[in-house]
Amino acid sequence: MSSTEQTEDEPSLYEHHVFVVDTGQTPIRLDQYLAQRLPHLSRSRLQLAIEVGLITIDGKPTKASARVRPRQTIVVRLPYPPPLELTPEPIPLIIPYEDPYLLVVNKPAGMSCHPGAGVYSGTLLNALLYHLQGEKLPSSEQNASRPGLVHRIDKDTTGILVVAKEERAYFGLAKQFFAHTAERRYWAIIWGQPREEHGTISAHIGRDPYQRKKYRAYPQGEQGKHAITHWRVVERFPLATWIECRLETGRTHQIRVHMAHIGHPLVGDRVYGGDRPRIPLWTPKVSQEAHFLLQLMPRQALHARYLGFTHPITEEWLSFEAPLPEDFAGALAYLRKLRDTSPSTQNHTSPLR
């Protein structure tokens, strides 16, 4: 643990942090220490800042590999990166609902929700700005680079999103997502066979200390943020299981991290082990079948299929469902074919609710 403060000098140009290392801190590399405490900064940006002397320990320039020790004072003073300019782009969108206050989008796989590190175009926001023909989307100071977005789904996850078109709707929707009163349900295909037909995963989620772009579960709550996922079986297959997940919280990568945590990563999830399935009774035939399934589903098999919320202006309850994308439906068809042609398997299903 460390104490930190952020100063207000030249707020439009620099961010300034001061960390006083706790007496119980074990020795750790400086760049790792700062990556845990400043997750909005990439490791490469931190290392460059250390190299040019913008980060000091006890007032002296240092190296990224230097070990942080108790009672040291670490000062970080970095220029803010220039804001990304959002450019309207004529990208087709599937919009099942729109009114003067908000719109609902069915996002395809491969589309990021907003520009970020290494992604400057082709995003949902670029497409929305073109669709709205110059109409500005609302944002807060903390959300200035992601106007209109009150939630998001991963680049390779498909499905339903709601976007605010004006300020009252923006804050009204944000309040619901913060209070977890909006209802979200996802479909996923996971490797293997859970023993139960349904369950609840309660484990904090935080950044992986060694891989900044990855998250991990902390079941004892020692790090990260509170996260709860409810799941149930929809249909079972020899290789994998189709499940529905209902989010009680909305953490980054939540379903992907939680399912990997219980030993059932999502099919195709390269970050959390879904491209390296661990299946009992592995044989050359099973290996071939799994390889073909990954060809059908090269991304994480996750689809935001349902979203329900109260309209922030009319107070009407709205709900939307997104049909299965082609790759997800193709993977299910292949799994059914494997099951139905195998004499040793039976069809296990759970009715949708």
C-alpha positions as CSV (number, residue, x, y, z in Angstrom):
1,M,0.0,0.0,0.0
2,S,1.1,3.6,-0.6
3,S,-0.3,7.0,-0.1
4,T,-0.7,9.2,-3.1
5,E,-1.7,12.7,-4.0
6,Q,-2.4,14.4,-7.3
7,T,-1.4,18.1,-7.5
8,E,-3.2,20.7,-9.5
9,D,-0.2,22.5,-11.0
10,E,-0.6,23.1,-14.8
11,P,-3.6,20.7,-14.8
12,S,-4.1,21.0,-18.6
13,L,-0.6,19.9,-19.4
14,Y,0.7,17.5,-16.7
15,E,-0.4,14.8,-14.3
16,H,1.5,14.8,-11.0
17,H,1.5,11.9,-8.5
18,V,3.5,11.5,-5.3
19,F,3.7,8.0,-3.8
20,V,5.2,7.3,-0.3
21,V,6.0,3.6,-0.1
22,D,4.5,1.8,2.8
23,T,6.8,0.2,5.4
24,G,5.5,-3.3,4.5
25,Q,6.2,-3.1,0.8
26,T,8.3,-5.9,-0.5
27,P,11.0,-5.1,-3.1
28,I,9.5,-4.8,-6.6
29,R,10.6,-3.2,-9.8
30,L,9.7,0.4,-10.2
31,D,7.9,0.0,-13.5
32,Q,5.8,-2.9,-12.0
33,Y,5.0,-0.9,-8.9
34,L,3.8,2.1,-10.9
35,A,1.9,0.0,-13.4
36,Q,-0.2,-1.4,-10.5
37,R,-1.0,2.1,-9.2
38,L,-1.4,4.0,-12.5
39,P,-3.2,1.5,-14.6
40,H,-4.2,4.1,-17.2
41,L,-0.6,4.4,-18.2
42,S,1.1,1.7,-20.4
43,R,4.3,0.0,-19.2
44,S,6.2,1.4,-22.2
45,R,5.1,5.0,-21.4
46,L,6.2,4.6,-17.8
47,Q,9.6,3.1,-18.8
48,L,10.2,6.0,-21.2
49,A,9.3,8.5,-18.5
50,I,11.7,6.9,-16.1
51,E,14.4,6.8,-18.8
52,V,14.1,10.6,-19.5
53,G,14.0,11.4,-15.8
54,L,10.4,12.4,-15.3
55,I,10.0,9.8,-12.5
56,T,12.3,10.0,-9.5
57,I,12.9,8.1,-6.3
58,D,13.8,10.3,-3.3
59,G,14.4,13.2,-5.8
60,K,16.9,11.3,-8.0
61,P,16.6,9.9,-11.5
62,T,16.5,6.1,-11.6
63,K,16.0,3.0,-13.8
64,A,12.9,1.0,-14.5
65,S,14.5,-2.0,-13.0
66,A,15.3,-0.2,-9.7
67,R,13.7,-1.9,-6.6
68,V,11.1,0.1,-4.7
69,R,11.7,-0.1,-1.0
70,P,9.8,1.0,2.1
71,R,9.5,4.8,2.9
72,Q,10.9,5.9,-0.4
73,T,9.2,8.9,-2.1
74,I,8.3,8.4,-5.8
75,V,7.4,11.4,-7.8
76,V,5.7,11.0,-11.2
77,R,5.2,14.1,-13.5
78,L,4.0,13.3,-17.0
79,P,2.6,15.4,-19.8
80,Y,-0.9,14.4,-20.7
81,P,-1.1,12.8,-24.1
82,P,-2.9,15.0,-26.7
83,P,-6.6,14.2,-27.0
84,L,-7.5,11.8,-29.8
85,E,-9.5,13.5,-32.5
86,L,-12.7,11.7,-33.3
87,T,-13.4,11.7,-37.0
88,P,-16.7,10.6,-38.5
89,E,-16.4,7.5,-40.6
90,P,-19.0,5.9,-42.9
91,I,-19.1,2.6,-41.2
92,P,-22.4,0.6,-41.4
93,L,-24.2,0.1,-38.1
94,I,-27.1,-2.1,-37.0
95,I,-29.3,0.2,-34.8
96,P,-32.4,-1.6,-33.6
97,Y,-33.7,1.4,-31.7
98,E,-33.2,5.2,-31.7
99,D,-35.0,8.2,-30.4
100,P,-33.9,11.8,-29.6
101,Y,-32.2,10.8,-26.4
102,L,-30.4,7.5,-27.0
103,L,-29.8,4.7,-29.4
104,V,-29.1,1.0,-29.2
105,V,-26.4,-0.7,-31.4
106,N,-25.7,-4.3,-32.2
107,K,-21.9,-4.2,-32.3
108,P,-20.1,-6.7,-34.6
109,A,-16.9,-8.5,-33.7
110,G,-13.6,-6.8,-34.5
111,M,-14.9,-3.2,-33.7
112,S,-13.5,-1.4,-30.7
113,C,-15.9,0.8,-28.9
114,H,-13.7,3.9,-28.9
115,P,-10.2,5.0,-30.0
116,G,-7.3,4.0,-27.7
117,A,-3.7,2.9,-27.7
118,G,-2.9,1.8,-31.2
119,V,-6.6,2.2,-32.4
120,Y,-7.3,5.4,-34.1
121,S,-10.1,4.7,-36.5
122,G,-12.8,2.1,-37.4
123,T,-14.4,2.3,-33.9
124,L,-18.0,2.4,-32.9
125,L,-17.6,6.1,-31.9
126,N,-16.2,7.0,-35.4
127,A,-19.3,5.3,-36.9
128,L,-21.7,6.9,-34.5
129,L,-20.4,10.4,-35.3
130,Y,-21.0,9.8,-39.0
131,H,-24.5,8.4,-38.3
132,L,-25.4,11.5,-36.2
133,Q,-24.2,13.9,-38.9
134,G,-22.3,16.3,-36.7
135,E,-24.5,16.0,-33.6
136,K,-22.2,16.0,-30.5
137,L,-22.4,13.2,-28.0
138,P,-22.4,14.0,-24.2
139,S,-19.5,13.2,-21.9
140,S,-18.0,13.9,-18.5
141,E,-14.5,15.0,-17.7
142,Q,-13.5,11.5,-16.9
143,N,-15.1,10.2,-20.1
144,A,-14.1,12.9,-22.5
145,S,-12.5,10.5,-25.0
146,R,-15.6,8.2,-24.9
147,P,-18.5,10.5,-25.5
148,G,-22.0,8.9,-25.2
149,L,-20.7,5.6,-23.9
150,V,-21.9,4.6,-20.5
151,H,-20.7,1.0,-20.9
152,R,-18.8,-1.0,-23.5
153,I,-17.9,-4.5,-24.6
154,D,-14.6,-5.9,-25.8
155,K,-13.5,-5.5,-29.4
156,D,-14.1,-9.1,-30.2
157,T,-17.3,-9.5,-28.3
158,T,-20.5,-9.0,-30.2
159,G,-23.9,-7.7,-29.1
160,I,-26.1,-4.9,-27.6
161,L,-24.9,-1.5,-26.4
162,V,-26.8,1.6,-25.5
163,V,-25.4,5.1,-26.3
164,A,-26.7,8.4,-24.9
165,K,-27.3,11.2,-27.4
166,E,-27.8,14.0,-24.9
167,E,-26.7,15.0,-21.4
168,R,-29.8,14.0,-19.4
169,A,-29.9,10.6,-20.9
170,Y,-26.1,10.2,-20.4
171,F,-26.3,10.8,-16.7
172,G,-29.5,8.9,-16.3
173,L,-28.1,5.8,-18.0
174,A,-24.8,6.1,-16.2
175,K,-26.6,6.1,-12.8
176,Q,-28.3,2.8,-13.7
177,F,-25.1,1.1,-14.7
178,F,-23.4,2.4,-11.6
179,A,-26.2,1.1,-9.4
180,H,-26.4,-2.2,-11.4
181,T,-30.1,-1.7,-12.1
182,A,-29.6,-2.2,-15.9
183,E,-29.9,-5.9,-16.8
184,R,-27.3,-7.5,-19.0
185,R,-27.1,-11.1,-20.1
186,Y,-24.5,-12.7,-22.3
187,W,-24.1,-16.0,-24.1
188,A,-20.8,-17.8,-24.0
189,I,-19.3,-21.1,-25.1
190,I,-16.8,-22.5,-22.5
191,W,-14.4,-25.4,-22.7
192,G,-15.3,-28.5,-20.8
193,Q,-18.3,-29.5,-18.6
194,P,-19.2,-27.7,-15.4
195,R,-20.5,-30.1,-12.8
196,E,-23.5,-28.0,-11.8
197,E,-26.3,-26.6,-14.0
198,H,-25.9,-23.1,-12.6
199,G,-23.7,-21.1,-10.2
200,T,-22.4,-17.8,-9.0
201,I,-18.8,-16.6,-9.2
202,S,-17.8,-14.0,-6.6
203,A,-14.2,-12.9,-7.0
204,H,-12.6,-9.5,-7.1
205,I,-11.1,-8.6,-10.5
206,G,-7.9,-6.5,-10.9
207,R,-5.0,-6.0,-13.3
208,D,-2.5,-8.8,-13.6
209,P,0.7,-7.5,-11.9
210,Y,2.9,-8.9,-14.7
211,Q,0.8,-8.4,-17.8
212,R,-0.8,-4.9,-17.9
213,K,-3.4,-5.6,-20.5
214,K,-4.6,-8.7,-18.7
215,Y,-6.8,-9.0,-15.7
216,R,-7.1,-11.7,-13.0
217,A,-9.4,-13.0,-10.3
218,Y,-8.6,-12.3,-6.6
219,P,-11.0,-14.7,-4.8
220,Q,-10.0,-13.5,-1.4
221,G,-10.6,-9.8,-2.3
222,E,-6.9,-8.9,-1.6
223,Q,-6.8,-6.7,-4.8
224,G,-9.1,-5.5,-7.5
225,K,-12.8,-4.6,-7.4
226,H,-15.8,-6.6,-6.3
227,A,-17.3,-8.7,-9.1
228,I,-20.2,-11.2,-9.3
229,T,-21.2,-13.3,-12.3
230,H,-24.3,-15.6,-12.3
231,W,-24.2,-18.4,-14.9
232,R,-26.3,-21.3,-16.0
233,V,-26.1,-24.1,-18.6
234,V,-28.0,-23.6,-21.8
235,E,-26.8,-26.7,-23.7
236,R,-24.0,-29.3,-23.2
237,F,-21.7,-30.8,-25.8
238,P,-18.8,-33.3,-25.6
239,L,-16.1,-30.6,-26.0
240,A,-17.8,-27.5,-24.6
241,T,-20.8,-26.0,-22.9
242,W,-23.1,-23.2,-24.0
243,I,-23.9,-21.0,-21.0
244,E,-25.8,-17.8,-20.2
245,C,-24.1,-15.2,-17.9
246,R,-25.9,-12.5,-16.0
247,L,-23.7,-9.7,-14.7
248,E,-24.3,-8.3,-11.2
249,T,-21.3,-6.0,-11.7
250,G,-19.6,-4.8,-14.8
251,R,-15.8,-5.1,-14.6
252,T,-13.4,-5.2,-17.5
253,H,-13.2,-8.7,-19.0
254,Q,-15.4,-9.9,-16.1
255,I,-17.0,-13.0,-17.8
256,R,-13.7,-14.0,-19.4
257,V,-11.7,-13.7,-16.2
258,H,-14.3,-15.4,-14.0
259,M,-14.9,-18.4,-16.3
260,A,-11.1,-18.9,-16.7
261,H,-10.8,-18.7,-12.9
262,I,-13.1,-21.7,-12.4
263,G,-11.2,-23.7,-15.1
264,H,-13.6,-23.2,-18.0
265,P,-12.1,-20.4,-20.3
266,L,-14.2,-19.2,-23.2
267,V,-13.6,-20.9,-26.5
268,G,-11.2,-18.8,-28.6
269,D,-10.1,-16.5,-25.8
270,R,-6.4,-16.1,-26.5
271,V,-5.8,-13.9,-23.5
272,Y,-7.2,-16.2,-20.9
273,G,-6.3,-19.7,-22.2
274,G,-9.3,-20.4,-24.5
275,D,-7.0,-21.1,-27.4
276,R,-5.3,-23.9,-25.3
277,P,-8.2,-26.0,-24.0
278,R,-7.6,-28.4,-21.2
279,I,-10.1,-31.3,-21.7
280,P,-10.0,-34.7,-19.9
281,L,-9.4,-37.8,-22.1
282,W,-7.5,-35.8,-24.7
283,T,-7.0,-37.8,-27.9
284,P,-5.9,-37.1,-31.4
285,K,-9.5,-37.1,-32.6
286,V,-10.5,-34.7,-29.8
287,S,-7.5,-32.5,-30.7
288,Q,-8.7,-32.3,-34.3
289,E,-12.2,-31.5,-33.3
290,A,-11.1,-28.8,-30.9
291,H,-8.8,-27.3,-33.6
292,F,-11.6,-27.1,-36.0
293,L,-13.9,-25.5,-33.4
294,L,-11.2,-22.8,-32.9
295,Q,-11.2,-22.2,-36.7
296,L,-14.9,-21.6,-36.5
297,M,-14.6,-19.4,-33.5
298,P,-11.2,-17.6,-33.6
299,R,-12.3,-14.9,-31.1
300,Q,-13.7,-15.3,-27.6
301,A,-17.1,-16.9,-27.8
302,L,-19.0,-14.1,-26.0
303,H,-22.1,-12.3,-27.2
304,A,-24.0,-9.6,-25.3
305,R,-27.4,-10.9,-26.2
306,Y,-29.8,-9.0,-23.9
307,L,-29.9,-5.5,-22.4
308,G,-32.7,-4.0,-20.3
309,F,-32.9,-0.6,-18.7
310,T,-35.3,2.2,-17.8
311,H,-35.5,5.0,-20.3
312,P,-33.9,7.9,-18.5
313,I,-36.4,10.4,-19.9
314,T,-39.7,8.5,-20.4
315,E,-39.1,6.1,-17.5
316,E,-40.3,3.2,-19.7
317,W,-38.6,-0.1,-19.3
318,L,-36.8,-1.0,-22.6
319,S,-35.3,-4.4,-23.4
320,F,-33.4,-5.5,-26.5
321,E,-32.0,-8.8,-27.8
322,A,-29.3,-9.4,-30.4
323,P,-29.5,-12.6,-32.5
324,L,-26.5,-14.9,-32.5
325,P,-23.7,-13.8,-34.9
326,E,-22.8,-16.1,-37.7
327,D,-19.6,-17.5,-36.2
328,F,-21.2,-18.2,-32.8
329,A,-24.1,-20.0,-34.5
330,G,-21.7,-21.9,-36.7
331,A,-19.8,-23.1,-33.6
332,L,-23.0,-24.3,-32.0
333,A,-24.0,-26.1,-35.1
334,Y,-20.7,-27.9,-35.2
335,L,-20.8,-28.9,-31.6
336,R,-24.3,-30.3,-32.0
337,K,-23.1,-32.3,-35.0
338,L,-20.3,-33.8,-32.9
339,R,-22.7,-34.6,-30.1
340,D,-25.4,-36.1,-32.2
341,T,-23.1,-38.3,-34.2
342,S,-21.4,-39.7,-31.0
343,P,-23.2,-42.7,-29.5
344,S,-21.8,-42.1,-26.1
345,T,-23.3,-38.6,-25.6
346,Q,-26.8,-37.3,-24.9
347,N,-28.5,-34.0,-25.4
348,H,-28.5,-32.0,-22.2
349,T,-30.3,-28.7,-22.3
350,S,-31.6,-26.1,-19.9
351,P,-34.7,-24.1,-21.0
352,L,-34.1,-20.4,-21.7
353,R,-35.6,-18.0,-19.2
